[in-house]
């Protein structure tokens, strides 16, 4: 979507601003493996792993060939009925809000590795803290490379950008 917006704005001469939360960064005690995409994340999982997929519903097909891995997949919205996805448990729920509850969930499903997209922000950060507390490795899917454009990290900065535009 960002690429399409950048192209449309370039063609029409429209100003464009991207609002993007800062990416999560590993702490020294974290064991993260940074990968480029869902296919690389699937390949990075060790045989016999019990993986918790916290990546939403759109990239599940990349994991479907990993019959040697047990999956628990959390997503807010259910996958499409005909969606290609790995065999495993589907949990329809938003990200947990605190480390204690996320750690309990990971323990209850005997998770050995967490797979997440680096969306940044507070929502979803508890799963990373829980993985850290439990000593679990994380396969982190990096953000895709996006077109260069002015970017701000929060709503306040976006409002200030709009206010500057209004004064031009």
C-alpha positions in Angstrom: 0.0 0.0 0.0 2.8 2.4 0.8 4.4 1.9 -2.6 1.1 2.6 -4.3 0.5 5.7 -2.3 4.1 7.0 -3.1 3.5 6.4 -6.8 0.1 8.1 -6.8 1.5 11.1 -4.9 4.5 11.4 -7.2 2.2 11.4 -10.2 -0.2 14.0 -8.8 2.3 16.1 -6.9 0.6 15.4 -3.6 2.5 15.7 -0.4 2.9 12.4 1.4 3.8 11.6 5.0 4.3 8.1 6.5 3.4 7.5 10.1 5.4 4.5 11.3 6.1 3.4 14.8 9.8 2.9 15.6 10.8 -0.7 15.1 11.4 -3.0 18.1 15.0 -3.5 19.0 16.4 -6.5 20.8 17.8 -6.1 24.3 21.2 -7.7 25.1 19.6 -10.7 26.7 17.3 -11.4 23.7 18.0 -14.1 21.2 16.6 -12.8 17.9 17.1 -14.1 14.4 16.2 -11.3 12.0 14.8 -12.5 8.7 13.6 -10.7 5.6 10.2 -12.3 5.2 7.8 -15.1 6.2 9.5 -17.6 3.9 12.8 -17.0 5.6 11.1 -17.2 9.0 9.7 -20.6 8.1 13.1 -21.8 6.9 14.7 -20.5 10.2 12.5 -22.7 12.4 14.3 -25.8 13.8 12.8 -29.2 13.2 10.5 -30.2 16.0 9.9 -26.7 17.1 6.7 -25.6 18.8 6.3 -22.2 17.1 4.0 -19.4 18.1 3.1 -17.4 15.0 2.1 -13.8 15.9 2.2 -12.5 12.4 -1.5 -12.1 11.5 -3.3 -14.1 8.8 -1.7 -12.9 5.6 1.6 -14.7 5.6 0.6 -18.1 7.0 1.0 -20.0 3.7 4.8 -19.7 4.0 4.7 -22.0 7.0 2.4 -24.7 5.5 5.2 -26.9 4.2 6.7 -27.2 7.7 5.0 -30.4 8.8 7.9 -31.0 11.2 6.9 -28.0 13.3 3.9 -27.7 15.6 2.2 -24.3 15.2 0.0 -22.1 17.4 -1.2 -19.1 15.5 -2.7 -16.0 17.0 -4.6 -13.6 14.9 -7.3 -11.0 15.4 -9.4 -12.0 12.4 -10.0 -15.5 11.3 -8.3 -16.7 8.1 -10.3 -17.1 4.9 -11.9 -20.6 4.7 -9.8 -21.5 1.7 -6.5 -19.9 3.1 -3.4 -22.0 2.8 -1.9 -22.3 6.3 0.1 -24.7 8.4 -1.6 -27.3 10.5 -2.0 -26.2 14.1 -4.1 -24.3 16.6 -5.6 -21.0 15.8 -6.2 -18.5 18.6 -8.5 -15.6 17.7 -7.4 -12.9 20.0 -5.6 -9.6 20.1 -2.1 -9.4 21.4 -1.8 -9.7 25.2 -1.3 -6.5 27.1 1.1 -7.7 29.8 4.1 -10.0 30.0 2.6 -12.2 32.7 -0.4 -13.2 30.5 1.7 -13.6 27.4 4.2 -15.8 29.3 1.4 -18.0 30.6 0.0 -18.4 27.1 3.5 -19.4 25.7 4.0 -21.9 28.6 0.4 -23.3 28.2 1.2 -24.1 24.6 4.7 -25.3 25.3 6.1 -22.9 22.8 9.8 -23.2 22.0 10.1 -20.3 19.5 8.2 -17.1 18.8 7.7 -15.7 15.3 6.7 -12.1 15.0 6.7 -9.2 12.5 8.6 -6.1 13.6 5.6 -3.8 13.8 7.0 -1.8 16.7 4.8 0.0 19.2 3.3 -1.0 22.5 0.6 -3.4 21.2 2.3 -6.7 20.9 5.5 -5.8 22.8 4.4 -8.0 25.8 5.0 -11.1 23.7 8.6 -10.1 23.2 9.0 -9.4 26.9 7.4 -12.8 27.7 9.8 -14.6 25.3 12.7 -12.8 27.0 11.5 -13.8 30.4 11.1 -17.4 29.3 14.5 -17.5 27.5 12.8 -18.2 24.1 14.3 -17.4 20.8 12.5 -15.0 18.5 12.4 -15.2 14.7 11.7 -11.6 13.8 10.5 -10.7 10.4 12.0 -7.4 9.4 10.0 -4.6 7.9 9.9 -4.5 4.1 12.0 -2.0 2.3 9.8 1.0 1.5 10.1 4.0 -0.7 12.0 6.9 0.7 9.6 9.6 2.1 9.2 11.9 5.0 8.3 9.7 8.0 7.2 10.5 11.6 6.9 8.2 14.6 3.7 9.4 16.3 0.5 11.3 15.8 1.8 14.4 17.4 4.6 14.7 14.8 2.0 14.0 12.1 -0.2 16.8 13.4 2.8 19.2 13.4 3.6 18.2 9.8 0.0 19.0 8.8 0.1 22.3 10.6 3.3 23.3 8.8 1.6 22.4 5.5 -1.3 24.6 6.3 1.1 27.6 6.8 2.7 27.1 3.4 
